[in-house]
Amino acid sequence: MTEYWKSQARKYCEFCKCWFADNKVSTSFHENGKKHKDKVQEHISKLSKKSAKDFKQKEKMDDEIKKMEAAAMTAYIKDVQNNADLTSQNINQMLGGDGSNKSNPKIVVSEIGTKSEPIWHEVKNQDGSSYYWNTITSETTWEQPDEYFSIVEQEKKKHKEEQAEIKKQNLKKEKHKEAIKEVKAHMAREKMKERAVKKDESVLTKSAVDYGPAPRASKPYGTWTEIVKEPAKTVDLQLPKTKELPPPPVVVEPEKFQFKEKRVETLGEGPVEFKKRKLNNTKRNMRQKVDDE
């Protein structure tokens, strides 16, 4: 069998941003260290501050949305009361009724009891054993106190809060849908009024016919007129007609050639010889022998 080398497993700590050996001794040594505990406490404090800040921002946003919806609803109801048409009369009847209409059932949010809760809460460990935690002093104990908030009661409370929140959200959605429907109906009525006014204006413009000359402009110097240039009239002077003479023929002069003269100023003493050119010289394209070879 072949031998191979296996590296030791390592573990990464998200709080301290460091690596250490993945064994019980190294893990316990790191988790019991002061640096790791300080980092964990800092992370918990940051999370608590962030959650409190997010909760405050959410409450503030919900309050602003409620104010905007209430202001929009009051303004729309006032507009509906002022413009008395068929739709507004129906809405006024719905608002003035005793609320017995079955098509729009009201959702009643059940209020959670404001009974004071016990300060001791039951908490279960990873192995299933229960211990008790004080919400005020953050003290923990294994002994069962006289009054404590059990896990079953905590789950019931959480379920009730979730149901109340769901009902609240559904109520908000229904109110928002009703407000959108009313605004759309109001916009449709306004568009119908604008169309009726435009039709009346178009009928009036068609029926009105202008007679007589065009009204003069209110300018002191009159209106602008476009200047049109008339073509000049040709006058016949009755002059005698002359015969047109043919044009003279075009004579092309021949080109004159000029020859250059080349003069030899000095001649050699020997006889005049002419060098004869050798044609088809086979040695011309062959490799010549060099003196170094």
TORBA-771285 format. One record per residue (C-alpha): residue number from 1; residue in one letter; x, y, z. Coordinates in nm, 4 decimals, always signed. Example, Ala and Ser with C-alpha at 12.3 -4.5 7.8 and 13.67 -1.06 7.14 Angstrom:
2
> 1; A; +1.2300; -0.4500; +0.7800
> 2; S; +1.3670; -0.1060; +0.7140
This chain:
293
> 1; M; +0.0000; +0.0000; +0.0000
> 2; T; +0.1108; +0.3541; -0.0717
> 3; E; +0.1681; +0.5974; +0.2116
> 4; Y; +0.0217; +0.9493; +0.1983
> 5; W; +0.0392; +1.2520; +0.4249
> 6; K; -0.2836; +1.3917; +0.5727
> 7; S; -0.2963; +1.7453; +0.7129
> 8; Q; -0.4576; +1.8248; +1.0469
> 9; A; -0.8126; +1.9626; +1.0286
> 10; R; -0.8571; +2.3326; +1.1029
> 11; K; -1.1505; +2.5362; +1.2288
> 12; Y; -1.2358; +2.9020; +1.1622
> 13; C; -1.3772; +3.1361; +1.4283
> 14; E; -1.6241; +3.3902; +1.2852
> 15; F; -1.5956; +3.6218; +1.5865
> 16; C; -1.2140; +3.6377; +1.6126
> 17; K; -1.1471; +3.5919; +1.2372
> 18; C; -0.8746; +3.3328; +1.2932
> 19; W; -0.7980; +2.9629; +1.2362
> 20; F; -0.7102; +2.6982; +1.4970
> 21; A; -0.6803; +2.3200; +1.5175
> 22; D; -1.0101; +2.1325; +1.5049
> 23; N; -0.9860; +1.9293; +1.8244
> 24; K; -1.1430; +1.9473; +2.1684
> 25; V; -0.8375; +2.0890; +2.3450
> 26; S; -0.7788; +2.3710; +2.0946
> 27; T; -1.1516; +2.4514; +2.0720
> 28; S; -1.1981; +2.4744; +2.4495
> 29; F; -0.8752; +2.6739; +2.4891
> 30; H; -0.9882; +2.9238; +2.2237
> 31; E; -1.3486; +2.9562; +2.3452
> 32; N; -1.2415; +3.0060; +2.7076
> 33; G; -0.9953; +3.2774; +2.6117
> 34; K; -1.0542; +3.6404; +2.7041
> 35; K; -1.0285; +3.7665; +2.3472
> 36; H; -1.2968; +3.5279; +2.2209
> 37; K; -1.5342; +3.6142; +2.5056
> 38; D; -1.4892; +3.9886; +2.4458
> 39; K; -1.5615; +3.9413; +2.0748
> 40; V; -1.8774; +3.7413; +2.1489
> 41; Q; -2.0060; +4.0051; +2.3937
> 42; E; -1.9322; +4.2803; +2.1409
> 43; H; -2.1191; +4.0906; +1.8686
> 44; I; -2.4222; +4.0365; +2.0969
> 45; S; -2.4319; +4.4052; +2.1938
> 46; K; -2.4135; +4.5079; +1.8270
> 47; L; -2.6999; +4.2754; +1.7371
> 48; S; -2.9160; +4.4061; +2.0226
> 49; K; -2.8483; +4.7689; +1.9254
> 50; K; -2.9203; +4.6971; +1.5613
> 51; S; -3.2448; +4.5130; +1.6390
> 52; A; -3.3622; +4.7970; +1.8661
> 53; K; -3.2772; +5.0541; +1.5986
> 54; D; -3.4572; +4.8545; +1.3272
> 55; F; -3.7625; +4.8162; +1.5517
> 56; K; -3.7767; +5.1926; +1.6146
> 57; Q; -3.7421; +5.2674; +1.2438
> 58; K; -4.0196; +5.0198; +1.1615
> 59; E; -4.2514; +5.1760; +1.4217
> 60; K; -4.1760; +5.5239; +1.2868
> 61; M; -4.2459; +5.4130; +0.9289
> 62; D; -4.5728; +5.2456; +1.0313
> 63; D; -4.6861; +5.5635; +1.2090
> 64; E; -4.6044; +5.7768; +0.9032
> 65; I; -4.7925; +5.5374; +0.6730
> 66; K; -5.0943; +5.5455; +0.9039
> 67; K; -5.0910; +5.9265; +0.9058
> 68; M; -5.0663; +5.9397; +0.5254
> 69; E; -5.3508; +5.6902; +0.4814
> 70; A; -5.5709; +5.8767; +0.7298
> 71; A; -5.5024; +6.2130; +0.5612
> 72; A; -5.5717; +6.0679; +0.2150
> 73; M; -5.8943; +5.9071; +0.3352
> 74; T; -6.0239; +6.2264; +0.4995
> 75; A; -5.9389; +6.4339; +0.1908
> 76; Y; -6.1099; +6.1857; -0.0374
> 77; I; -6.4229; +6.1657; +0.1795
> 78; K; -6.4441; +6.5455; +0.1792
> 79; D; -6.4076; +6.5472; -0.2009
> 80; V; -6.6781; +6.2814; -0.2351
> 81; Q; -6.9148; +6.4810; -0.0144
> 82; N; -6.8570; +6.7998; -0.2157
> 83; N; -6.9022; +6.6331; -0.5590
> 84; A; -7.2412; +6.4674; -0.5192
> 85; D; -7.2755; +6.2136; -0.8012
> 86; L; -7.3964; +5.8531; -0.8091
> 87; T; -7.0682; +5.7020; -0.6881
> 88; S; -7.0282; +5.9523; -0.4054
> 89; Q; -7.3865; +5.8898; -0.2899
> 90; N; -7.3194; +5.5163; -0.2729
> 91; I; -6.9995; +5.5750; -0.0761
> 92; N; -7.1796; +5.8116; +0.1632
> 93; Q; -7.4472; +5.5463; +0.2196
> 94; M; -7.1758; +5.2897; +0.2906
> 95; L; -7.0012; +5.5246; +0.5341
> 96; G; -7.3269; +5.6266; +0.7043
> 97; G; -7.4605; +5.2717; +0.7416
> 98; D; -7.4577; +5.0641; +1.0557
> 99; G; -7.1812; +4.8379; +0.9219
> 100; S; -7.4138; +4.5407; +0.8571
> 101; N; -7.2923; +4.4948; +0.4960
> 102; K; -7.1772; +4.1368; +0.4480
> 103; S; -6.9711; +4.2055; +0.1354
> 104; N; -6.7095; +4.3982; +0.3367
> 105; P; -6.6660; +4.2125; +0.6660
> 106; K; -6.4604; +4.3880; +0.9282
> 107; I; -6.1655; +4.2116; +1.0829
> 108; V; -6.1485; +4.2542; +1.4584
> 109; V; -5.7995; +4.2212; +1.5966
> 110; S; -5.8018; +4.0439; +1.9280
> 111; E; -5.6044; +4.2291; +2.1880
> 112; I; -5.3339; +4.0399; +2.3669
> 113; G; -5.3786; +4.0273; +2.7404
> 114; T; -5.1697; +4.2757; +2.9286
> 115; K; -5.1299; +4.0495; +3.2272
> 116; S; -4.7882; +4.0812; +3.3858
> 117; E; -4.5643; +3.7926; +3.2833
> 118; P; -4.3348; +3.6093; +3.5281
> 119; I; -3.9764; +3.7250; +3.5292
> 120; W; -3.8471; +3.3655; +3.5126
> 121; H; -3.8534; +3.1972; +3.1698
> 122; E; -3.7976; +2.8301; +3.1045
> 123; V; -3.5155; +2.7481; +2.8603
> 124; K; -3.4032; +2.4084; +2.7345
> 125; N; -3.0421; +2.3100; +2.6868
> 126; Q; -2.9025; +2.1129; +2.3915
> 127; D; -2.9256; +1.7868; +2.5846
> 128; G; -3.2949; +1.8532; +2.6666
> 129; S; -3.2512; +1.9574; +3.0301
> 130; S; -3.4450; +2.2667; +3.1426
> 131; Y; -3.3033; +2.5660; +3.3286
> 132; Y; -3.4602; +2.8994; +3.4211
> 133; W; -3.3498; +3.2472; +3.3157
> 134; N; -3.4336; +3.5793; +3.4862
> 135; T; -3.5288; +3.8442; +3.2259
> 136; I; -3.4378; +4.1343; +3.4577
> 137; T; -3.1097; +4.0281; +3.6171
> 138; S; -3.0061; +3.7736; +3.3437
> 139; E; -2.9510; +3.5196; +3.6203
> 140; T; -2.9785; +3.1466; +3.5442
> 141; T; -3.0648; +2.8638; +3.7843
> 142; W; -3.1411; +2.4932; +3.7705
> 143; E; -3.3975; +2.5106; +4.0522
> 144; Q; -3.7616; +2.5557; +3.9513
> 145; P; -3.9064; +2.8874; +4.0829
> 146; D; -4.2626; +2.9294; +4.2117
> 147; E; -4.3807; +3.1262; +3.9054
> 148; Y; -4.2193; +3.0884; +3.5668
> 149; F; -4.3095; +3.1217; +3.1990
> 150; S; -4.2970; +2.7729; +3.0487
> 151; I; -4.1925; +2.6909; +2.6924
> 152; V; -4.5502; +2.5934; +2.5987
> 153; E; -4.6819; +2.9293; +2.7177
> 154; Q; -4.4038; +3.1076; +2.5302
> 155; E; -4.4977; +2.9261; +2.2078
> 156; K; -4.8673; +3.0094; +2.2602
> 157; K; -4.7831; +3.3754; +2.3126
> 158; K; -4.5648; +3.3778; +2.0039
> 159; H; -4.8421; +3.2124; +1.7994
> 160; K; -5.0986; +3.4692; +1.9207
> 161; E; -4.8662; +3.7569; +1.8348
> 162; E; -4.8071; +3.6130; +1.4873
> 163; Q; -5.1814; +3.5709; +1.4278
> 164; A; -5.2491; +3.9258; +1.5490
> 165; E; -4.9763; +4.0594; +1.3212
> 166; I; -5.1197; +3.8668; +1.0232
> 167; K; -5.4697; +4.0038; +1.0914
> 168; K; -5.3288; +4.3532; +1.1252
> 169; Q; -5.1456; +4.3234; +0.7933
> 170; N; -5.4594; +4.1871; +0.6221
> 171; L; -5.6627; +4.4785; +0.7588
> 172; K; -5.4051; +4.7242; +0.6280
> 173; K; -5.4088; +4.5582; +0.2859
> 174; E; -5.7901; +4.5737; +0.2653
> 175; K; -5.7943; +4.9400; +0.3657
> 176; H; -5.5255; +5.0132; +0.1100
> 177; K; -5.7215; +4.8324; -0.1640
> 178; E; -6.0408; +5.0232; -0.0762
> 179; A; -5.8539; +5.3545; -0.0862
> 180; I; -5.7039; +5.2645; -0.4270
> 181; K; -6.0485; +5.1724; -0.5647
> 182; E; -6.1980; +5.5000; -0.4429
> 183; V; -5.9120; +5.7034; -0.5906
> 184; K; -5.9497; +5.5221; -0.9260
> 185; A; -6.3246; +5.5938; -0.9274
> 186; H; -6.2574; +5.9597; -0.8540
> 187; M; -6.0019; +5.9791; -1.1386
> 188; A; -6.2486; +5.8117; -1.3780
> 189; R; -6.5163; +6.0698; -1.2890
> 190; E; -6.2704; +6.3537; -1.3470
> 191; K; -6.1765; +6.2115; -1.6883
> 192; M; -6.5444; +6.1823; -1.7848
> 193; K; -6.5979; +6.5473; -1.6881
> 194; E; -6.2965; +6.6568; -1.8955
> 195; R; -6.4235; +6.4624; -2.1981
> 196; A; -6.7697; +6.6207; -2.1664
> 197; V; -6.6165; +6.9708; -2.1504
> 198; K; -6.3980; +6.8998; -2.4565
> 199; K; -6.7004; +6.7764; -2.6550
> 200; D; -6.8960; +7.0936; -2.5713
> 201; E; -6.6023; +7.3112; -2.6791
> 202; S; -6.5642; +7.1234; -3.0106
> 203; V; -6.9387; +7.1661; -3.0856
> 204; L; -6.9183; +7.5404; -3.0166
> 205; T; -6.6148; +7.5850; -3.2418
> 206; K; -6.7823; +7.3964; -3.5285
> 207; S; -7.1060; +7.5960; -3.5056
> 208; A; -6.9279; +7.9316; -3.5069
> 209; V; -6.8776; +8.0556; -3.8718
> 210; D; -6.6863; +8.3727; -3.9549
> 211; Y; -6.8461; +8.6134; -4.2096
> 212; G; -6.7087; +8.9268; -4.3741
> 213; P; -6.3468; +9.0356; -4.4045
> 214; A; -6.0823; +8.9064; -4.1728
> 215; P; -6.0355; +9.1169; -3.8619
> 216; R; -5.7581; +9.3685; -3.8816
> 217; A; -5.4563; +9.3223; -3.6678
> 218; S; -5.4093; +9.5377; -3.3662
> 219; K; -5.0699; +9.6579; -3.4957
> 220; P; -5.0353; +10.0322; -3.5786
> 221; Y; -4.8461; +9.9712; -3.9047
> 222; G; -5.0755; +9.7018; -4.0419
> 223; T; -5.0098; +9.3387; -4.1153
> 224; W; -4.7070; +9.1879; -4.2786
> 225; T; -4.7371; +9.1317; -4.6573
> 226; E; -4.5227; +8.9009; -4.8632
> 227; I; -4.3297; +9.0660; -5.1519
> 228; V; -4.3480; +8.8748; -5.4814
> 229; K; -4.0932; +8.9666; -5.7522
> 230; E; -4.2519; +8.9886; -6.1009
> 231; P; -4.0428; +8.8785; -6.4019
> 232; A; -3.9153; +9.1660; -6.6251
> 233; K; -4.0900; +9.2062; -6.9651
> 234; T; -3.8716; +9.1714; -7.2791
> 235; V; -3.8973; +9.4622; -7.5321
> 236; D; -3.8587; +9.3932; -7.9080
> 237; L; -3.6301; +9.6701; -8.0569
> 238; Q; -3.6864; +9.5536; -8.4237
> 239; L; -3.3148; +9.5519; -8.5152
> 240; P; -3.1956; +9.4109; -8.8538
> 241; K; -3.1032; +9.0492; -8.8521
> 242; T; -2.7436; +8.9550; -8.9358
> 243; K; -2.6196; +8.6310; -9.0808
> 244; E; -2.4209; +8.4210; -8.8464
> 245; L; -2.0677; +8.3546; -8.9791
> 246; P; -1.9205; +8.0064; -8.9430
> 247; P; -1.6403; +7.9792; -8.6906
> 248; P; -1.2821; +7.9635; -8.8231
> 249; P; -1.1349; +7.6134; -8.8652
> 250; V; -0.9101; +7.4861; -8.5935
> 251; V; -0.5561; +7.4257; -8.7218
> 252; V; -0.3496; +7.1792; -8.5243
> 253; E; +0.0202; +7.2574; -8.5445
> 254; P; +0.2602; +6.9593; -8.5537
> 255; E; +0.4799; +6.9027; -8.2537
> 256; K; +0.8404; +7.0116; -8.2846
> 257; F; +1.1051; +6.7667; -8.1675
> 258; Q; +1.4202; +6.8987; -8.0117
> 259; F; +1.7386; +6.6913; -8.0050
> 260; K; +2.0061; +6.7374; -7.7470
> 261; E; +2.3663; +6.7469; -7.8505
> 262; K; +2.6347; +6.5719; -7.6493
> 263; R; +2.9901; +6.6759; -7.7089
> 264; V; +3.3053; +6.4937; -7.6040
> 265; E; +3.5601; +6.7440; -7.4929
> 266; T; +3.8608; +6.5137; -7.4583
> 267; L; +3.9561; +6.1998; -7.6491
> 268; G; +4.2072; +5.9367; -7.5466
> 269; E; +4.5399; +5.8915; -7.7183
> 270; G; +4.4796; +5.5291; -7.8167
> 271; P; +4.2634; +5.4000; -8.0940
> 272; V; +3.8879; +5.3931; -8.0584
> 273; E; +3.7565; +5.0493; -7.9625
> 274; F; +3.4084; +4.9144; -7.9162
> 275; K; +3.3427; +4.6496; -7.6513
> 276; K; +3.1411; +4.3647; -7.7809
> 277; R; +2.8701; +4.2319; -7.5517
> 278; K; +2.8652; +3.8591; -7.5037
> 279; L; +2.5258; +3.6993; -7.5193
> 280; N; +2.4209; +3.3721; -7.3533
> 281; N; +2.7111; +3.3726; -7.1147
> 282; T; +2.6739; +3.0526; -6.9079
> 283; K; +2.9329; +3.1534; -6.6511
> 284; R; +2.7457; +3.4672; -6.5606
> 285; N; +2.4913; +3.2935; -6.3348
> 286; M; +2.7387; +3.0467; -6.1889
> 287; R; +2.8995; +3.0881; -5.8482
> 288; Q; +3.2354; +3.2574; -5.8885
> 289; K; +3.5370; +3.1452; -5.6973
> 290; V; +3.6527; +3.3681; -5.4162
> 291; D; +4.0162; +3.4261; -5.3340
> 292; D; +3.9655; +3.3063; -4.9731
> 293; E; +3.8519; +2.9611; -5.0834
